[in-house]
Amino acid sequence: MGVIGIVKGLANFAALALSNTKPALPQKRTNGASLLGTLLFPLIPFMLTNNPLPDGYPWGKLTDSGTNPYVENPHTGVTRYYDFTISRGLIAPDGYEREVLLVNGAFPGPLIEANWGDMIVVNVRNNITNPEDGTAIHWHGFLQTETPWEDGAPGISQCPIPPGASYRYEFLASLYGSTWYHAHYSAQYAGGIVGPMVIHGPTQAKYDVDLGPILLSDWYHKEYHDIVEEMLKPNGSPRVVSDNNLINGKMNFDCSTVAPGDKSPCTNNAGISKFRFQTGKTHRLRLVNTGGDGVQRFTIDGHTFTVIAEDFTPVKPYKTNMVILGVGQRTDVLVTANVGKPDSAFWMRSNLTNCSPNRQPNAVAAVYYDKADTDKAPTSQAWNIPEDPSCTNEDLAKTEPLYPMAVPKPTYTQTMEIELFKNASDVTLWKFNGVSMRTHYNEPVLLVANEGNFTFPREWNVVNYYSNSSVRIIVRNRSAGPHPMHLHGHNPYILHEGPGDWDGTIIRPSNPHRRDVHIVRGNGHLVMQFDGNPGIWSFHCHIVWHASGGFLANLVVEPKKVDWLRIPRDVERNCKAWDWWTRFNVVPQIDSGA
């Protein structure tokens, strides 16, 4: 049960993989306008090579890879413009056709590519109809320094974008590396609103080919709103079971397992993702867990990885055969195509752990060397790696940031507990710091605070840190399952994690790990610390169903500076448009809304 390649579902993996990888469905049927996961997807960078900057080094004097990006960043003077339209469409990412929320007609959505120090402008138009719904987009991992209203959390940093309207996001790429964007409105991103982001910057790592983003995601055949409704009914279960697992939005599905009475079209062997390795060359892979729940275990048969970055943090390189990713986490790895001959092919695998409820845990993609037949299925064997039942990330002692930063003495320390409970209506919800959060779309916390009002309803779960400049949070998990904890607006120090209560130990205080998502294990603890960045910042479990169930707090950082923020009029105009739309339309907010 606990070995990659021998885990549950391997029997039907053989049936799903078949003897060839020629898809039964065209790309337009499986993924709409997206080319991700096909051999036609261009190598990175493709947008920037067509728009070169003076001297070839857009970060100027900071080109030296010894520059710490957390204390200094460039301003290139370049703005990257994108236009997104959010709409519904019928596609079949794994052969099971369902209605999916698309970005520019694509799932996954288009790549956003920029240089460290560029401004990024994304005009998002909400064309969600039948039924209409609001939306908002979060730019995961971006600090949003001096622009907290662009964070994309509805009811917290902005009002939702109403149907038929647009909102323009504008923010600085102050860190570099690999990340993603996603809807932050109810559980909407589990319905399809996700896409990759690549911010280019200096690197000490040497590689020949940037293969680009590899998005790993559990997949659900039901509509996200129907899942939330089922989960939050009286005596509903908080354990939401995924139907499949995808790599770059693709995987096969055994249509014989579709429930009787389900009329949705289903096609076997819909098609898997494919990648091309250049024999003898070293490739950079940008791994991102964009799923709703699942902890992913990523491998390539026979190949060893060199890890060079985790989230937006370059790390001292270390070798591994497997990468573990909780929802929202990113890991950049290097892999050299020196295992086989030029006509070799290998399976890429990403398996959901036993900690993630699932019906089909095994995702595969095909990796082809230069002269391999791209219609022929690989025959490689999986690594034999036991599964860790704690479902945690790598040992913190193993992951050391490339640019050292000693943890400062905290000015405030707080313990925040995770609890599962039933309310008076027998609905199972989550409490975080003693409160099950529910947002108010029409009154974003940031806008209320900017007016000088720091008294909030209890259900908004707002925690005010006043003038404290360095805050330490001890997360105590009183539930049995793991939770990927994500803090907006910061790249916090990760000081310790483990079972039970914290004993006060800090892993490498002279240079602790830093990342914006880290897993707290079941019945365990996670200790993190952040330096002040004025704003209202969400701190939540990135399992989308848990956030829907109230697992989210809003942190007020440096309220005096929040009071003085000069928030653009566009934010107010969007709220007025949302207010007007909600006068005549009922918003079906049955969950936290976050």
C-alpha positions, 0 to 999 in steps of 0.5 A, a space after each residue: 500500500 505504501 510504495 509508489 508503483 504498488 499503491 492502490 489503483 495500479 491495477 486500473 493504471 495499467 488499463 488507463 495507460 494502455 500500450 500507446 499514448 495516442 489520445 482518443 480526443 483532440 486537445 480542444 475537447 480535453 483542454 479547450 484553448 490550452 496547449 499545456 501538456 502537449 509537445 506544442 507548448 513552447 519552451 520557456 521563455 517564449 514571451 520574453 525572448 520576443 521582447 528583449 530589454 536593454 543590456 540583456 539583464 532586466 534586473 540591472 545592478 541586481 543581476 549578481 545571483 548573490 543578491 538577496 531578493 527579500 531585501 532588494 528588488 529592481 524596477 525594470 520600468 516594463 509592464 506586462 499586459 494580459 487580458 483574461 475572460 472567465 467563462 463556462 465551457 464543456 470540456 473533458 480533461 480526463 475524458 469525462 465531459 463536464 462544465 468547467 470554468 475557463 480562462 480565455 477558453 482554456 484549462 489550465 489558463 494561460 501562462 503569465 510570464 514576466 521578469 523580476 521587477 516588472 509590473 504585471 497588469 491583468 484585466 479580468 472580465 467576468 463572463 460567467 453565466 448560466 448561472 451568473 456568479 462573481 469571481 476574484 483572482 489571487 496571485 499566489 505568493 506575491 507580496 503585494 507590498 504597497 498594493 494589498 488591494 490587488 491580493 484578490 481575496 473577495 470580502 477581504 481585499 476587494 469586492 468580487 467582480 460582478 458578472 459582465 464587469 471587469 477589474 484591472 489588477 496591477 502589481 509588482 513582481 518583487 520576487 521571482 520563481 514559479 507560482 500560479 494564479 487562481 480564483 479565490 471566490 468560494 471553492 471556484 478554483 476547483 472548477 477550473 480557474 487556475 493557471 501558471 506564472 513564471 517570474 524570471 530572475 538570477 539563478 546560480 543553478 546551471 541548466 540547458 532547457 526550461 521545460 516550464 510549468 507542470 501543474 499537478 491537481 486532483 480533479 472532481 467530476 461534480 461542479 464545485 458549488 454542488 460539492 460545497 452544497 453537499 459538504 455543508 448540508 446537515 450531517 454532511 461529510 467534510 471529506 470530499 473525494 476526488 475522482 482523478 489526478 491530473 498532470 497539466 490538466 490531463 489524464 485518462 479515466 476508466 469510464 466503466 466506473 461512472 456511476 449508473 444514471 450519470 448521463 455525462 459523455 465519457 471517453 476512455 484514453 482521452 489523452 495524457 500530457 507529454 514532455 520532450 527531453 533533450 538527450 544529455 541536457 539538464 532541464 528545469 521543471 517548475 512543479 505546482 500543486 494546483 489541486 483542491 485537496 491532494 498531497 502530491 508525490 512527484 517522480 520520474 522513473 529512473 531520474 533523480 532531481 536536484 531541488 533548487 527552489 521551494 515556493 519563491 525561495 531559492 534553496 541550496 541544491 539537494 538531491 531527491 528521487 521524489 518531491 512532496 507538494 501540498 496544495 499551493 506549494 511549488 518546487 523547482 527541480 533540475 533533471 538531466 536526461 542521461 538515464 536512457 538512449 535517445 529513443 528512450 521514454 519514461 513515465 512521469 508520475 504524480 500520486 495522491 497520498 493516502 492522506 487525500 480522499 480519492 478514487 483514482 490517485 495515480 496521474 501519469 505523463 510520458 517523457 520522451 527523449 529526442 528520438 522516441 516514438 511519441 505515440 508509444 507508451 513508456 515501459 519504465 518501472 516506478 521508484 520503490 519509495 515508501 509513503 510517509 503516513 505523516 504527509 509532511 514536507 521534507 525535513 526542514 533541516 534539509 531545505 536551506 535558503 540560498 540567501 541567509 536571513 536570521 530569524 529576528 526576535 518576535 515582538 508578539 507570539 500567538 497560538 492558533 488552533 485548528 478544530 473540526 466541529 458541528 454547529 447547531 444545524 449539524 453542519 460540520 465546519 472548521 474553526 481557526 483561532 476559535 472562529 469559523 470564518 465567513 466573509 462579507 463580499 460587500 464590505 471588504 475588511 481592507 476597505 473598512 480598515 482604510 476608513 479607520 474602523 478596526 472593529 469587525 464582526 466576530 465571524 470575519 475572524 480578524 486578528 489585529 497585531 497593532 504595531 508589532 513588527 515581527 509576529 510568531 504564530 504557533 499553529 496547533 492542529 487538533 484534527 487528524 489530517 494534514 493542512 497546507 497553511 498559506 499566508 498571503 502577502 508574506 514569505 514567512 520563516 518556517 521555524 519548526 514542525 512536528 507531532 504534538 506540541 512545540 518544544 521551543 526548538 527552531 531549525 537553523 535559527 541563523 537561516 530558517 526555511 522560508 516559504 508561503 505554504 507549509 504542511 502542518 501534520 495531523 495532531 501536530 504543530 507548525 511554527 512560522 514567523 513573518 515580518 510586517 507588510 502593511 495590509 489585511 492578509 488571509 491566513 488559511 488552509 489551502 485545501 479548498 473545501 476546508 477554506 469553504 468550511 471556515 478555515 481562514 483568519 484575516 491578519 491586520 498588519 501595521 494598522 496605522 499604515 493600513 489607515 493611510 493607504 491610498 487605495 485606487 478609485 477602481 477598487 471603490 468602483 468595483 465595489 459599487 458595481 458589485 453592490 448594484 448587481 447584488 441589489 437585483 441578484 441573490 448571491 448563493 453564498 452557502 460557505 465562507 465565501 473565501 
